[in-house]
Amino acid sequence: LKLQFLYFIDPQGEMTSPAMMPHYGDDERSFTSDLISHDNEQDYPDKMNVNWKSFLISGGGFMVDQYNLFVIGAVILTMSMTPTLGKPSSTQAAVARAIKLIGAVVGQLTFGWVADKLGRKTACLCTLSLVIAGAVGSGASFGTDNFDIYWCLCFWQLVLGVGVGGEYPLSASMSRESTSDLRSIGLTFCMQGFGFLMGPVVILTLLRRYPSDTYTDLDTVWRYALCFSAIPAGLLILPRYNMHNSKSFDNVKGTSRFNAPLLQVLGKNSWRRLLGTAGCWFLFDVSFYGNSILATQAFAAVGLTSSATQSPHEQITSAAWCLLVVALLGIPGYFAALFALPSMGLRSMQLSGFTAITILFAVLGLQYETLSSNTFLVLYGLTFFFSNFGPNFTTFVLPAVLFDTSVRARCHGISAASGKLGGAVGVYAISTIMSESVNPMPTICILCSMCSAAGLLLTAICIDRSPEAVARSFDRKEQRAFASTMKSRGYSTV
């Protein structure tokens, strides 16, 4: 059966063009219009093929999510220096940083299932609503004599985390299904860098607008910083309301594989791939999220930020500038990965990235006492560059490539949830080490190096040599299954 077809013959013998096909699912356009074989297409065409409408919907949401994940470190620092609020306890500080990641795990597992069973559009609207509610609620946090403001913040960060987590499987799945160019998934992920960058930019802008150390100014800074993400998220409501489920999703809906339980659908190779994608994401995020969220404390430990002579406003400003430097050092890695992907491939990029991170953290840990502050900052920033030019990029893309449409969002959600569990472990472990150790940085760096080495080994064992070939195979199988379904309904092909 040749699959390069765009027309069916209905049971009455009439040729049915794509425009005349009956309604199928949420998309009123023809669900046959994307049945183009990948046999004659490159995985990475010379000119990047991007569905910009889909990119706006998925990439914009992903940027907002990353802002929310990374801004919390600077917010906790600002709150701790706001008069009358008082510093959070070590438990409150650790929970406030980690609770969003726990919420993200719930969101990734829940909305991965919703996206596969009820549709991408339904899941998108639900996650966006939670993000807006969580952001506004966090900014409006309050305390009473019997209820500490930090626990109120933790509750709304949990709500926000569920919405943020749900965006992961959705943005990856929609990007994968919008075009045959696998770089579209990577382009969506590049928005993480801009979300990370947006955090210190917003903090510095607010500090400039509210320059004093009074309660009013500092309280306004952290509240506005938390509420800010509701603005770009709100701009996405209408585009998401008007979106349709992908044609790939509509094509597999109703098939036996679509209706079967996940445990029944996954075969031996799929379980190996899931172990690879979930395990590598867990190991990588132990170091990545721990260091990202706690970067201000890491800089303070080597004397690059706060000092006893600085005012609260100056300490927060110094910490925000350090975060800005790290974000700027990391952003080139995203686009270097995007442009190097056709020549390297996903597996090689993940292996090389893990290797570089292992070496960098080993040097930072073993040679910490001999490094100057500037050298430490450069090497520390390079860990973010090679994370983005490696496992930070590929752990997001691989689950969308290695699993077919009927289970893609769930498997991506499971993999991402594993990563966020690793992130929560990293945040809590690094926070504990920094609070209890006199000289914590060498221990932290060695821990991160060991996790990266384990990720390198797991990639070599569990990830297919050519994930791109696996993606092509899935596309062909889905085309055959769809053609078989149409034949069973009495249609023939031309």
LINPEHU-V185661 format. One record per residue. PSI is psi in radians with two decimals (none if undefined). Layout:
BEGIN
psi:PSI
psi:PSI
END
This chain:
BEGIN
psi:2.08
psi:2.45
psi:0.01
psi:1.09
psi:2.71
psi:0.03
psi:2.62
psi:2.68
psi:2.11
psi:2.98
psi:-0.36
psi:0.04
psi:0.11
psi:2.38
psi:2.27
psi:2.05
psi:2.87
psi:-0.65
psi:-0.34
psi:0.09
psi:2.57
psi:2.75
psi:2.39
psi:1.84
psi:-2.74
psi:-0.29
psi:2.02
psi:-0.14
psi:2.96
psi:2.34
psi:0.14
psi:-0.12
psi:-0.25
psi:0.25
psi:1.23
psi:2.16
psi:2.52
psi:0.03
psi:-0.61
psi:0.25
psi:2.67
psi:2.63
psi:-0.56
psi:1.51
psi:2.78
psi:-0.70
psi:2.15
psi:2.28
psi:1.87
psi:2.33
psi:1.77
psi:-0.51
psi:-0.79
psi:-0.65
psi:-0.72
psi:-0.76
psi:-0.80
psi:-0.80
psi:-0.68
psi:-0.76
psi:-0.67
psi:-0.64
psi:-0.77
psi:-0.73
psi:-0.73
psi:-0.61
psi:-0.83
psi:-0.65
psi:-0.66
psi:-0.30
psi:-0.28
psi:-0.56
psi:-0.81
psi:-0.58
psi:-0.79
psi:-0.70
psi:-0.76
psi:-0.76
psi:-0.69
psi:-0.36
psi:0.05
psi:2.15
psi:2.47
psi:-0.36
psi:-0.69
psi:2.76
psi:2.50
psi:2.68
psi:2.87
psi:-0.62
psi:-0.78
psi:-0.73
psi:-0.76
psi:-0.74
psi:-0.73
psi:-0.60
psi:-0.56
psi:-0.38
psi:-0.59
psi:-0.61
psi:-0.63
psi:-0.75
psi:-0.65
psi:-0.64
psi:-0.81
psi:-0.77
psi:-0.70
psi:-0.74
psi:-0.73
psi:-0.90
psi:-0.28
psi:-0.74
psi:-0.79
psi:-0.76
psi:-0.66
psi:-0.52
psi:-0.68
psi:-0.24
psi:2.67
psi:-0.68
psi:-0.83
psi:-0.80
psi:-0.69
psi:-0.77
psi:-0.64
psi:-0.82
psi:-0.68
psi:-0.67
psi:-0.73
psi:-0.67
psi:-0.80
psi:-0.80
psi:-0.75
psi:-0.68
psi:-0.83
psi:-0.74
psi:-0.68
psi:-0.75
psi:-0.41
psi:0.24
psi:2.52
psi:2.86
psi:2.72
psi:-3.11
psi:-0.51
psi:-0.02
psi:1.95
psi:2.48
psi:-0.52
psi:-0.57
psi:-0.57
psi:-0.75
psi:-0.71
psi:-0.70
psi:-0.85
psi:-0.51
psi:-0.56
psi:-0.80
psi:-0.82
psi:-0.71
psi:-0.65
psi:-0.77
psi:-0.76
psi:-0.78
psi:-0.68
psi:-0.41
psi:-0.46
psi:-1.06
psi:-0.53
psi:-0.88
psi:-0.69
psi:-0.78
psi:-0.75
psi:-0.66
psi:-0.72
psi:-0.63
psi:-0.06
psi:-0.36
psi:2.79
psi:-0.21
psi:1.95
psi:-0.30
psi:-0.30
psi:-0.59
psi:-0.76
psi:-0.64
psi:-0.70
psi:-0.74
psi:-0.48
psi:-0.38
psi:-0.29
psi:-0.74
psi:-0.70
psi:-0.53
psi:-0.70
psi:-0.78
psi:-0.63
psi:-0.52
psi:-1.09
psi:-0.53
psi:-0.77
psi:-0.77
psi:-0.82
psi:-0.67
psi:-0.76
psi:-0.69
psi:-0.61
psi:-0.62
psi:-0.56
psi:1.47
psi:-0.07
psi:2.98
psi:0.29
psi:2.83
psi:-0.76
psi:-0.81
psi:-0.87
psi:-0.63
psi:-0.66
psi:-0.69
psi:-0.92
psi:-0.56
psi:-0.76
psi:-0.63
psi:-0.68
psi:-0.65
psi:-0.35
psi:-0.70
psi:-0.31
psi:-0.40
psi:-1.01
psi:-0.56
psi:-0.70
psi:-0.55
psi:-0.29
psi:-0.10
psi:-0.90
psi:-0.83
psi:-0.66
psi:-0.58
psi:-0.60
psi:-0.04
psi:2.89
psi:2.75
psi:2.65
psi:2.65
psi:-0.59
psi:-0.71
psi:-0.78
psi:-0.57
psi:-0.58
psi:-0.20
psi:2.29
psi:-0.17
psi:2.88
psi:-0.63
psi:-0.62
psi:-0.68
psi:-0.26
psi:2.62
psi:2.67
psi:-0.73
psi:-0.52
psi:-0.52
psi:-0.71
psi:2.22
psi:-2.97
psi:-0.82
psi:-0.64
psi:-0.67
psi:-0.67
psi:-0.78
psi:-0.71
psi:-0.68
psi:-0.71
psi:-0.83
psi:-0.75
psi:-0.74
psi:-0.77
psi:-0.69
psi:-0.71
psi:-0.90
psi:-0.70
psi:-0.76
psi:-0.31
psi:-0.81
psi:-0.68
psi:-0.90
psi:-0.63
psi:-0.80
psi:-0.57
psi:-0.88
psi:-0.54
psi:0.40
psi:-0.65
psi:-0.71
psi:-0.60
psi:-0.71
psi:-0.67
psi:-0.58
psi:-0.43
psi:0.28
psi:0.40
psi:-0.13
psi:-1.69
psi:2.71
psi:2.90
psi:-0.40
psi:-0.16
psi:2.55
psi:2.85
psi:-0.75
psi:-0.74
psi:-0.66
psi:-0.75
psi:-0.72
psi:-0.76
psi:-0.74
psi:-0.71
psi:-0.67
psi:-0.68
psi:-0.71
psi:-0.65
psi:-0.72
psi:-0.79
psi:-0.73
psi:-0.74
psi:-0.59
psi:-0.53
psi:-0.54
psi:-0.74
psi:-0.50
psi:-0.65
psi:-0.86
psi:-0.48
psi:-0.71
psi:-0.72
psi:-0.75
psi:-0.41
psi:-0.22
psi:-0.77
psi:-0.62
psi:-0.56
psi:-0.72
psi:2.78
psi:-0.77
psi:-0.80
psi:-0.66
psi:-0.71
psi:-0.72
psi:-0.81
psi:-0.65
psi:-0.82
psi:-0.68
psi:-0.83
psi:-0.73
psi:-0.71
psi:-0.80
psi:-0.78
psi:-0.83
psi:-0.58
psi:-0.75
psi:-0.78
psi:-0.69
psi:-0.77
psi:-0.51
psi:0.34
psi:-0.76
psi:-0.41
psi:-0.11
psi:2.41
psi:2.89
psi:-0.73
psi:-0.72
psi:-0.73
psi:-0.79
psi:-0.72
psi:-0.84
psi:-0.68
psi:-0.73
psi:-0.62
psi:-0.49
psi:-0.60
psi:-0.66
psi:-0.88
psi:-0.33
psi:-0.78
psi:-0.59
psi:0.98
psi:-2.23
psi:-0.51
psi:-0.64
psi:-0.88
psi:-0.54
psi:-0.45
psi:-0.68
psi:-0.71
psi:-0.79
psi:-0.50
psi:-0.35
psi:-0.65
psi:-0.01
psi:2.57
psi:3.02
psi:-0.66
psi:-0.41
psi:0.09
psi:-0.89
psi:-0.68
psi:-0.77
psi:-0.64
psi:-0.71
psi:-0.72
psi:-0.77
psi:-0.80
psi:-0.65
psi:-0.69
psi:-0.71
psi:-0.76
psi:-0.56
psi:-0.73
psi:-0.70
psi:-0.74
psi:-0.72
psi:-0.76
psi:-0.78
psi:-0.83
psi:-0.77
psi:-0.80
psi:-0.65
psi:-0.73
psi:-0.76
psi:-0.75
psi:-0.51
psi:-0.41
psi:-0.23
psi:2.48
psi:-0.66
psi:1.40
psi:-0.43
psi:-0.76
psi:-0.73
psi:-0.76
psi:-0.78
psi:-0.68
psi:-0.70
psi:-0.79
psi:-0.65
psi:-0.72
psi:-0.72
psi:-0.70
psi:-0.68
psi:-0.69
psi:-0.66
psi:-0.66
psi:-0.81
psi:-0.76
psi:-0.63
psi:-0.80
psi:-0.55
psi:-0.73
psi:-0.34
psi:2.30
psi:2.60
psi:-0.55
psi:1.50
psi:-0.54
psi:-0.66
psi:-0.61
psi:-0.73
psi:-0.76
psi:-0.69
psi:-0.74
psi:-0.74
psi:-0.76
psi:-0.72
psi:-0.70
psi:-0.62
psi:-0.76
psi:-0.74
psi:-0.70
psi:-0.73
psi:-0.67
psi:-0.69
psi:-0.74
psi:-0.67
psi:-0.65
psi:-0.37
psi:0.05
psi:0.07
psi:2.59
psi:2.94
psi:2.68
psi:none
END
